[in-house]
Amino acid sequence: MVFAYDTEIALQVAVVLANSALEPDTLETVEALTEVFETHAYTGRHDRTRAELDDVRAARPRLHALLTASRDDAVELVNQMLAEHRAVPQLVRHDAFDWHVHAVAQDQPLATRIVVETAMAMIDVIRADEMSRLGVCADDDCEGVVLDLSRNRSRRFCSTTCGNRNAVAAYRARQAAGT
């Protein structure tokens, strides 16, 4: 594990949400948001309403900007996000999770919690000088965010789809060069 568990969850959710705005948009229903919430064991308030979905969808450009920013630009964005939501970091323990940090109450709106928890996670990334763990997909036609939590830092694509497309293209190029 590169980062604490709560940091990794916040980063993973932020990447999924940022990438969901790409074509085709994969966050168009309340059920899709619920799936993200449950798949990543996100905790706290989840209203399962269209208004909540719209608020989370509206946060996606900010998440993308933060996750793809340079280190110094990320610092400015993190500070803005935390100040905007009057974040007050506190150690909490709930459900199956041992002590970890939350900076807003669990009853705050989901979009607020996602923005603040992503900003808090980015504090760990910035302080550890691990910005290279975040990047943009190596596929020339994709702007998806890549979160590389692997030991050897080998992840280059945002999804299996982009990775497979590039592997097939490389294979075809090798085959064409050999004939």
C-alpha positions in Angstrom: 0.0 0.0 0.0 1.4 3.4 -1.1 -1.0 5.5 0.9 -3.3 5.0 3.9 -6.5 3.1 3.1 -8.8 6.2 3.3 -6.4 8.1 1.0 -6.5 5.4 -1.6 -10.3 5.1 -1.5 -10.7 8.9 -1.9 -8.2 8.9 -4.9 -9.9 5.9 -6.5 -13.4 7.4 -6.2 -12.1 10.8 -7.5 -10.5 9.1 -10.6 -13.6 7.0 -11.3 -15.8 10.1 -11.1 -13.4 12.3 -13.2 -13.2 9.6 -15.8 -17.0 9.1 -15.8 -17.3 12.5 -17.6 -15.5 11.2 -20.6 -17.4 10.0 -23.6 -19.5 8.0 -23.1 -20.6 9.5 -19.8 -20.9 6.6 -17.3 -22.5 8.6 -14.5 -26.0 9.4 -15.8 -28.2 7.7 -13.3 -28.6 7.6 -9.5 -28.0 3.8 -9.8 -24.6 4.4 -11.4 -23.6 6.8 -8.5 -24.8 4.2 -6.0 -22.7 1.6 -7.7 -19.6 3.8 -7.3 -20.5 4.5 -3.7 -20.9 0.8 -2.9 -18.0 -0.6 -5.0 -15.5 1.7 -3.3 -17.0 1.3 0.2 -17.6 5.0 0.4 -19.2 5.8 3.7 -21.6 8.5 5.0 -24.7 10.1 3.7 -25.9 9.0 0.3 -29.4 10.4 -0.5 -29.8 8.5 -3.8 -31.5 11.5 -5.5 -31.2 13.2 -8.8 -30.1 16.4 -7.0 -27.3 14.5 -5.4 -26.3 13.0 -8.7 -26.3 16.4 -10.3 -24.1 17.9 -7.6 -21.6 15.0 -7.9 -21.6 15.4 -11.7 -20.9 19.1 -11.3 -17.9 18.4 -9.2 -16.2 16.2 -11.8 -14.4 18.9 -13.7 -12.8 20.1 -10.4 -11.7 16.6 -9.6 -10.2 16.2 -13.0 -8.4 19.5 -12.7 -7.0 18.6 -9.3 -5.9 15.1 -10.3 -4.1 16.3 -13.4 -2.5 19.5 -11.9 1.1 20.1 -11.4 2.2 19.8 -7.7 2.2 23.6 -7.1 -1.1 24.1 -8.9 -2.6 21.1 -6.9 -1.6 22.9 -3.7 -3.6 25.9 -4.6 -6.6 23.8 -5.6 -6.5 21.8 -2.4 -6.3 24.9 -0.3 -9.3 26.4 -2.2 -11.4 23.3 -1.8 -10.7 23.0 1.9 -11.3 26.6 2.6 -14.5 26.7 0.6 -16.0 23.8 2.7 -14.5 25.0 6.0 -12.8 21.6 6.4 -11.7 20.7 9.9 -9.6 17.5 9.8 -10.5 15.0 12.6 -9.6 11.5 13.4 -12.6 9.2 13.2 -13.3 5.5 13.5 -16.5 4.0 12.1 -17.9 0.8 10.6 -15.1 -1.6 9.8 -12.5 1.2 9.5 -9.9 2.0 12.1 -8.7 5.6 12.8 -8.6 7.7 9.7 -9.1 11.3 8.8 -12.3 13.1 7.8 -12.5 16.8 7.3 -16.3 17.2 7.0 -19.1 15.5 8.8 -20.5 12.2 7.4 -23.9 13.9 7.2 -22.7 16.5 4.7 -23.8 16.2 1.1 -22.0 13.5 -0.9 -20.5 16.0 -3.4 -19.1 18.1 -0.6 -17.5 15.0 1.0 -16.0 13.8 -2.2 -14.4 17.2 -3.0 -13.0 17.6 0.6 -11.9 13.9 0.9 -10.2 14.2 -2.5 -8.4 17.3 -1.3 -7.4 15.6 1.9 -6.0 12.7 -0.1 -4.1 15.0 -2.3 -2.4 16.4 0.8 -0.8 13.0 1.3 0.1 12.8 -2.4 1.7 16.3 -2.4 3.5 15.9 0.9 5.0 12.5 -0.2 6.0 14.1 -3.5 4.1 11.3 -5.3 2.4 13.3 -8.0 3.8 10.9 -10.5 1.2 8.4 -9.2 -1.3 10.5 -11.1 -1.3 11.2 -14.8 -3.3 11.3 -18.0 -3.9 8.1 -20.0 -1.2 7.2 -22.5 -3.8 6.6 -25.2 -3.5 9.5 -27.7 -7.3 9.8 -27.9 -8.0 9.8 -24.2 -7.9 12.4 -21.5 -8.7 9.9 -18.7 -6.9 10.1 -15.3 -4.6 7.3 -14.4 -4.0 6.5 -10.7 -1.0 4.2 -10.4 -0.7 2.5 -7.0 1.5 -0.3 -8.3 4.9 -0.9 -6.9 6.7 -0.6 -10.2 4.7 2.4 -11.3 3.8 0.7 -14.6 0.2 1.7 -15.1 -0.1 3.9 -18.2 -3.8 3.6 -19.2 -7.0 4.7 -17.5 -8.9 1.6 -18.4 -8.6 -1.9 -19.8 -10.3 -0.6 -22.9 -7.5 2.0 -23.6 -4.8 -0.6 -22.7 -6.3 -3.2 -25.0 -6.8 -0.7 -27.9 -3.1 0.2 -27.7 -1.9 -3.4 -27.4 -3.9 -4.3 -30.5 -2.5 -1.2 -32.4 1.0 -2.2 -31.4 0.5 -5.8 -32.5 -0.9 -4.7 -35.8 2.1 -2.3 -36.3 4.5 -5.1 -35.6 2.7 -7.4 -38.0 2.7 -4.7 -40.7 6.4 -4.0 -40.2 7.2 -7.7 -40.5 5.6 -8.1 -43.9 
